[in-house]
Amino acid sequence: MAFYGRDKERTLLHTLFENDEMQGVLLYGRRRVGKSELLKQALRETKTRSIYYECKQTTERNNVDSLAEIVSRQFRFPPLAFASIESILDFLFKQSEKENLVVVLDEYPYLRNAVKGLDSVLQSLADAYRDTAHLKFVLCGSYVEVMQSLLEVANPLYGRIDRTIDLHPMDYYESALFYPDFRPEDKVRLYSVFGGIPYYNRLIDTALTVQENITELIASPGARLENEVSMYLRSEVSRIVNANEVFETLAKGFYRFSDILSQSHVSSSPTLVDVLDKLIRMELVKKEAPINDERNRRKAGYMICDPLSLFYYRYCFRYASQLRIMDPVTFYELNVREDFETWYVPRWFEEICRQYLIRCNLAGRLPVTFTKIGKYWYDDPKRHRNGEFDLVTQDANGYIFYEAKFSKEPVTAATIKKEIQQVNETGLDCYKYGFFSKSGFAATELENVIQIEMEQLYELKL
């Protein structure tokens, strides 16, 4: 199976694995984000001897026996008998005094629950062998809060972790590597549903259309990913009813805290704060404040940042009864198609354009490096109105306003001038204006106007 993307993370892991010094590495991220596959790929690409063990949600004895078998096979020893996890780890630390060795404990929280005081055991071994061992021990897990707690001052492993990798979903560009044969506009549509989770993207069938993939994988009874969102929530959230209420409200387009509270049935502000904080830590929701007034909590808002979750709650959860009794094609035509094309995909196209600008910024491919990107809040007391521009960057020269057009018609000079006039009327002082277009441009180059066609988004290889 081909491995796509994650070049920076693989390079970092290669450097760590080939280092002569002892290293403690913490790698975590949400479920399905590709942590295990990244580690396995990096291990395949290194010459350093390695032990990869996926911890089990069983007893210590069962884990001891399973890990001992892998250790014996890797070192070509007769079957080894160990009394405990501590004795195996001590053996591996000792072995690493002779050679570089990588030991990966995947799903570490499972082993941590089975072995009382495991953090202290690792801390003691790391301290004892600090000056003599060449071991790279990697702790990996999906329970983000548990993994982050290993970095806290009160934890025995504090100061023993040399490198932390918080693995996030892939961006639109790396995600599209999984489905290279689709047209650019269909790559946008696929990302808007399956996002940057490698597990989801591997399921996309290039022999099917976008709609057929959506129907087969999420929008039909018994679909492969039908219960994916709810299962992930149930594994992390104790009060699933509140999470469902918040998600459904966000999926309808409500953004402000007060609106979410009034539209959902969450009992109180403190409860809503707890739910939102939990969903943010799970990387399903993000809180965003305007770049020109970042400290103003009244102007901050919340949105679902995980595409599959938004699709699920906007269509599948909302119309669950219809989904059960209707033919999938008919369900899609009646409940998904129009909104998907006119609201849903354009919303994610804007996010893709934001990611494109960040990729360009990181690669130093912009004339001026920007320091902020996001929403811009405007307040027009003369006309008694206020609002936001969704995609604005700020650099040393000022602001650049961007508009993303996911429409069938090319963007004309008249459209560009009208948009610029509307921006200027709000008081936003821009020194340039940028336009992204799905269907190209029917306008010649204009002064201080950046024109970016959709195909360019998929030509940028960093």
Secondary structure, DSSP 8 states (H G I E B T S, - for coil): ------HHHHHHHHHHHT-SS-EEEEEE-STTSSHHHHHHHHHHT--SEEEEEE--SS-HHHHHHHHHHHHHHHHT-S----SSHHHHHHHHHHHTTTS-EEEEEETHHHHHHHSTTHHHHHHHHHHHTTTT--EEEEEEES-HHHHHHTTSTTSTTTTT--EEEE-----HHHHHTTSTTS-HHHHHHHHHHHTT-HHHHHT--TTS-HHHHHHHHTSSTT-TTTTHHHHHHHHH-S-HHHHHHHHHHHHTT--SHHHHHHHS----HHHHHHHHHHHHHTTSEEEE--TTSTT-GGG-EEEE--HHHHHIIIIITTTHHHHHHS-HHHHHHHHTHHHIIIIIHHHHHHHHHHHHHHHHHHTT-SSS-EEEEEEEEEEETTTTEEEEEEEEEEETTEEEEEEEE--SS-EEHHHHHHHHHHHHHTT--EEEEEEEETT-EES---TTEEEEEHHHHTT---
